Amino acid sequence: MPCLSARAAETVSVPAAPAAEGPPSAAEQGLQALWARQQELLTGAEKGGRDFDEENFRTQMQDLANDYDAYLKKYPDYAPAYAAYGLMLGKISMRRQSVVMLLKANELFSLEAEKDKVHSPAFLRNWATVKNQLGNFVAEEGKPVEAVTYFLDAIDLTPNEPLYHYQLGTLLTEARDDFLKSDQWTRPALDKAMQAAFQKAAELAPGRIEFGYRYAQSFEDLAVPDWDGALKAWAALEEKATSDFDRQTMRLQAANILVKQQKYDPARVLLDTVTVEQLQKEKQKLVALLAAGTATPDGPTGPPAGAPAAAAK
């Protein structure tokens, strides 16, 4: 299946200040130092620029990997270190090695959870990050039915992380046929879970217009599209929009639905308000349908060029 369009924040919480019961342990201090180097190197690489020295970056990343290896020999049972190292390896395309580290982190987190039933928010966030990243890897290997367990586990650990809900909705949509073939899901159950996931993401992050955008689109993904529900969702999203481009994008989506419903007069009214230059190509597709007096499923159901992105990686 295609890579998921949303990635949860790939971060591991490393204690930055002494805990109430005393100063950070030697293991925590060592991981803090490794994590700081890791973030500095990866941030510099993402920025790039003319002054970016790729050979020097490779050398420093190799040194960091060597230091992680030495650290794990000293602290072989410290789950956050395996998580941090695994995420780093994934960032530099060492996929197989990353999975090995993340699986080890998942095992250690699980063992720790069995010992103590009360855990800090950092523990839960770290474990959820590991679960989510493993889910990404499994999904990208074409095993969505296996991947969904990891995503559901991540949500159970940190239910207020919107990106995990978005990730789940994306997986259920993109791999719908795989889930139905597994005989573990029915189409009604799949539709309900998919839409609930997108709705939860939008509710948890009302300021992220891309989450609301995908929730509004989800009404069209149902086995029996809920056009009236979609119109309400686009109208609600338009009220939250902060730019003319975003507002007119929502109107364009609503007009597309009205054309499909053969409600041509209301569609014309909406289209007359779409004046942003970047939206004119999509607008003209609908104008052509109106002129022909026919409705077709081939209208601009996806976001026009420049519309809000699905989600940030």
C-alpha positions as CSV (number, residue, x, y, z in Angstrom):
1,M,0.0,0.0,0.0
2,P,1.2,3.6,-0.4
3,C,3.0,5.3,2.4
4,L,0.6,6.9,4.9
5,S,0.2,10.6,4.4
6,A,0.5,11.5,8.0
7,R,3.3,10.8,10.4
8,A,3.0,11.2,14.1
9,A,5.6,13.4,15.8
10,E,8.7,11.2,16.0
11,T,10.0,12.3,19.4
12,V,11.1,10.6,22.5
13,S,10.7,12.4,25.8
14,V,14.1,12.5,27.5
15,P,14.0,14.0,31.0
16,A,15.4,17.5,30.8
17,A,15.3,18.3,34.5
18,P,15.8,16.5,37.8
19,A,12.8,14.5,38.9
20,A,11.1,15.2,42.2
21,E,12.9,12.2,43.9
22,G,16.4,13.3,42.8
23,P,18.7,14.2,39.9
24,P,18.6,12.4,36.6
25,S,20.3,9.0,36.6
26,A,23.5,8.4,34.7
27,A,21.4,6.6,32.0
28,E,19.1,9.6,31.6
29,Q,22.0,12.1,31.5
30,G,23.7,10.0,28.8
31,L,20.6,9.7,26.7
32,Q,20.0,13.4,27.0
33,A,23.4,14.1,25.5
34,L,22.9,11.7,22.7
35,W,19.4,13.0,21.9
36,A,20.6,16.6,21.8
37,R,23.3,15.7,19.3
38,Q,20.8,13.7,17.3
39,Q,18.3,16.6,17.1
40,E,21.0,19.1,16.2
41,L,22.3,16.9,13.3
42,L,18.9,16.0,11.9
43,T,17.6,19.6,12.2
44,G,20.7,20.9,10.3
45,A,20.3,18.2,7.6
46,E,16.6,19.1,7.1
47,K,17.5,22.8,6.7
48,G,20.2,21.9,4.1
49,G,21.4,25.0,2.3
50,R,24.6,25.8,0.4
51,D,26.7,25.4,3.5
52,F,25.5,21.9,4.3
53,D,28.4,19.5,4.3
54,E,26.9,16.0,3.6
55,E,30.2,14.2,4.1
56,N,30.6,15.8,7.5
57,F,27.0,14.9,8.3
58,R,27.6,11.3,7.5
59,T,30.7,11.2,9.6
60,Q,29.0,12.7,12.6
61,M,26.0,10.4,12.3
62,Q,28.3,7.4,12.2
63,D,30.0,8.7,15.3
64,L,26.6,9.1,17.0
65,A,25.6,5.6,16.0
66,N,28.8,4.3,17.5
67,D,28.1,6.1,20.7
68,Y,24.6,4.7,20.8
69,D,26.0,1.2,20.4
70,A,28.4,1.9,23.3
71,Y,25.6,3.4,25.4
72,L,23.3,0.3,24.9
73,K,26.1,-2.0,25.9
74,K,26.3,-0.1,29.2
75,Y,22.5,0.3,29.6
76,P,21.0,-2.7,27.8
77,D,17.6,-2.5,29.4
78,Y,16.8,1.2,28.9
79,A,13.8,1.4,26.6
80,P,13.9,5.1,25.7
81,A,17.4,4.7,24.3
82,Y,16.3,2.0,21.9
83,A,13.4,4.2,20.9
84,A,15.6,7.2,20.3
85,Y,18.2,5.2,18.4
86,G,15.5,3.4,16.3
87,L,13.9,6.7,15.3
88,M,17.4,8.1,14.3
89,L,18.1,5.1,12.1
90,G,14.7,5.5,10.5
91,K,15.5,9.1,9.7
92,I,18.6,8.1,7.8
93,S,16.9,5.3,5.9
94,M,18.4,2.4,7.8
95,R,15.0,0.7,7.9
96,R,15.9,-2.8,9.0
97,Q,18.1,-1.6,11.8
98,S,15.5,0.8,12.9
99,V,12.8,-1.9,13.2
100,V,15.1,-4.0,15.3
101,M,15.7,-1.2,17.8
102,L,12.0,-0.3,17.9
103,L,10.9,-3.8,18.5
104,K,13.4,-4.1,21.4
105,A,12.1,-0.8,22.8
106,N,8.5,-2.1,22.5
107,E,9.5,-5.3,24.3
108,L,11.2,-3.4,27.2
109,F,8.3,-0.9,27.5
110,S,6.0,-3.9,27.8
111,L,8.0,-5.6,30.5
112,E,8.1,-2.3,32.4
113,A,4.4,-1.9,32.1
114,E,3.9,-5.4,33.6
115,K,5.9,-4.4,36.6
116,D,4.2,-1.1,37.4
117,K,0.6,-0.2,36.5
118,V,1.2,3.5,37.0
119,H,3.3,5.3,34.4
120,S,4.4,8.8,33.7
121,P,3.1,10.7,30.7
122,A,6.6,10.6,29.2
123,F,6.6,6.8,29.5
124,L,3.3,6.6,27.7
125,R,4.3,9.1,25.0
126,N,7.5,7.2,24.3
127,W,5.8,3.8,24.1
128,A,3.1,5.3,21.8
129,T,5.8,6.8,19.5
130,V,7.4,3.4,19.2
131,K,4.0,1.7,18.5
132,N,3.1,4.3,15.9
133,Q,6.4,4.0,14.1
134,L,6.3,0.2,14.0
135,G,2.8,0.6,12.6
136,N,4.1,2.8,9.8
137,F,6.8,0.3,8.9
138,V,4.3,-2.6,8.9
139,A,1.8,-0.7,6.8
140,E,4.4,0.3,4.3
141,E,5.4,-3.4,4.0
142,G,1.9,-4.0,2.7
143,K,0.5,-5.5,5.9
144,P,-2.2,-3.0,7.0
145,V,-4.3,-5.5,9.0
146,E,-1.2,-6.1,11.2
147,A,-0.3,-2.5,11.3
148,V,-3.7,-1.4,12.7
149,T,-3.0,-3.1,16.0
150,Y,0.1,-0.9,16.5
151,F,-1.9,2.3,15.7
152,L,-4.8,1.3,18.1
153,D,-2.2,0.6,20.8
154,A,-0.7,4.0,20.3
155,I,-4.1,5.6,20.6
156,D,-4.8,3.6,23.8
157,L,-1.5,4.9,25.3
158,T,-2.0,8.5,24.3
159,P,-5.7,9.1,23.4
160,N,-5.3,12.8,23.1
161,E,-2.7,12.8,20.3
162,P,-4.6,13.8,17.2
163,L,-2.0,12.6,14.7
164,Y,-2.5,9.0,15.8
165,H,-6.2,9.2,15.2
166,Y,-5.5,10.7,11.8
167,Q,-3.1,7.9,11.1
168,L,-5.7,5.3,11.9
169,G,-8.3,6.9,9.6
170,T,-5.8,7.1,6.8
171,L,-4.9,3.5,7.1
172,L,-8.5,2.3,7.2
173,T,-9.2,4.4,4.1
174,E,-6.2,3.5,2.0
175,A,-6.3,-0.2,2.8
176,R,-10.0,-0.7,2.9
177,D,-10.0,-3.7,0.5
178,D,-7.3,-5.4,2.6
179,F,-9.4,-5.0,5.8
180,L,-12.6,-6.3,4.1
181,K,-10.8,-9.3,2.6
182,S,-9.5,-10.2,6.1
183,D,-13.1,-11.0,7.2
184,Q,-12.3,-9.2,10.5
185,W,-14.1,-6.0,9.4
186,T,-17.4,-5.3,7.8
187,R,-17.9,-2.2,5.6
188,P,-20.2,-0.5,8.0
189,A,-17.8,-1.1,10.9
190,L,-14.9,0.1,8.8
191,D,-16.7,3.2,7.7
192,K,-17.7,4.0,11.3
193,A,-14.1,3.6,12.6
194,M,-12.6,5.5,9.7
195,Q,-14.9,8.5,10.1
196,A,-14.7,8.5,13.9
197,A,-10.9,8.6,13.7
198,F,-10.8,11.6,11.4
199,Q,-13.5,13.4,13.5
200,K,-11.5,12.8,16.7
201,A,-8.3,14.2,15.1
202,A,-10.2,17.3,14.0
203,E,-11.7,17.7,17.5
204,L,-8.4,17.3,19.3
205,A,-6.6,19.8,17.0
206,P,-9.2,22.4,15.9
207,G,-6.5,24.7,14.8
208,R,-5.2,22.2,12.2
209,I,-7.4,22.9,9.2
210,E,-6.0,19.9,7.4
211,F,-7.5,17.6,9.9
212,G,-10.9,19.2,9.5
213,Y,-10.5,19.1,5.8
214,R,-10.0,15.3,5.8
215,Y,-12.9,14.8,8.2
216,A,-15.2,16.7,5.8
217,Q,-13.9,14.5,2.9
218,S,-14.6,11.4,4.9
219,F,-18.4,11.7,4.3
220,E,-17.7,11.0,0.6
221,D,-15.6,7.9,1.5
222,L,-18.6,6.1,3.0
223,A,-20.1,3.2,1.2
224,V,-23.2,5.4,0.8
225,P,-21.9,9.0,0.7
226,D,-23.5,11.3,3.2
227,W,-23.8,14.4,1.1
228,D,-25.8,16.5,3.6
229,G,-23.3,15.6,6.3
230,A,-20.5,16.6,4.1
231,L,-22.1,20.0,3.3
232,K,-22.4,20.7,7.0
233,A,-18.8,19.8,7.6
234,W,-17.5,22.0,4.8
235,A,-19.7,24.9,6.1
236,A,-18.3,24.5,9.6
237,L,-14.8,24.3,8.3
238,E,-15.3,27.5,6.3
239,E,-16.2,29.3,9.4
240,K,-12.8,28.4,11.0
241,A,-10.8,29.3,7.9
242,T,-8.6,32.3,8.2
243,S,-7.8,33.1,4.6
244,D,-9.8,33.8,1.4
245,F,-8.0,30.8,-0.2
246,D,-9.1,28.4,2.5
247,R,-12.7,29.7,2.7
248,Q,-13.1,29.5,-1.1
249,T,-11.6,26.0,-1.2
250,M,-14.3,24.9,1.2
251,R,-17.0,26.5,-1.0
252,L,-15.6,24.8,-4.0
253,Q,-15.9,21.5,-2.2
254,A,-19.5,22.3,-1.2
255,A,-20.3,23.3,-4.8
256,N,-19.0,20.0,-6.1
257,I,-21.3,18.2,-3.8
258,L,-24.3,20.3,-4.8
259,V,-23.5,19.5,-8.5
260,K,-23.5,15.8,-7.6
261,Q,-26.9,16.3,-5.9
262,Q,-28.1,18.1,-9.1
263,K,-28.8,21.2,-7.0
264,Y,-27.5,23.5,-9.7
265,D,-28.8,26.9,-8.6
266,P,-27.1,26.7,-5.1
267,A,-24.0,25.4,-6.8
268,R,-23.9,28.4,-9.1
269,V,-24.3,30.8,-6.2
270,L,-21.3,29.3,-4.4
271,L,-19.1,29.1,-7.5
272,D,-19.7,32.8,-8.2
273,T,-17.9,33.5,-4.9
274,V,-14.8,31.5,-5.9
275,T,-12.4,34.2,-7.2
276,V,-9.0,33.1,-6.0
277,E,-6.7,32.5,-9.0
278,Q,-5.3,29.2,-7.8
279,L,-8.9,27.7,-7.7
280,Q,-10.0,28.7,-11.2
281,K,-9.1,25.5,-12.9
282,E,-11.1,23.4,-10.5
283,K,-13.9,25.9,-10.6
284,Q,-14.2,25.7,-14.4
285,K,-14.6,22.0,-14.2
286,L,-17.8,22.5,-12.2
287,V,-18.9,25.4,-14.4
288,A,-18.7,23.1,-17.4
289,L,-20.8,20.5,-15.6
290,L,-23.4,23.1,-14.7
291,A,-23.5,24.3,-18.3
292,A,-24.1,20.7,-19.5
293,G,-26.8,20.3,-16.8
294,T,-25.4,17.0,-15.7
295,A,-23.7,15.6,-12.6
296,T,-20.8,13.3,-12.7
297,P,-18.5,11.7,-10.0
298,D,-15.5,13.0,-11.8
299,G,-15.6,16.5,-10.3
300,P,-12.8,18.0,-8.1
301,T,-13.2,15.8,-5.0
302,G,-9.6,16.1,-4.0
303,P,-7.9,19.3,-2.7
304,P,-7.0,21.7,-5.5
305,A,-3.3,22.6,-5.9
306,G,-2.3,24.7,-2.9
307,A,-5.1,23.5,-0.7
308,P,-4.4,22.5,2.9
309,A,-2.0,19.6,3.0
310,A,-3.1,16.3,4.5
311,A,-0.8,16.5,7.5
312,A,2.7,17.4,8.4
313,K,5.3,14.7,8.8
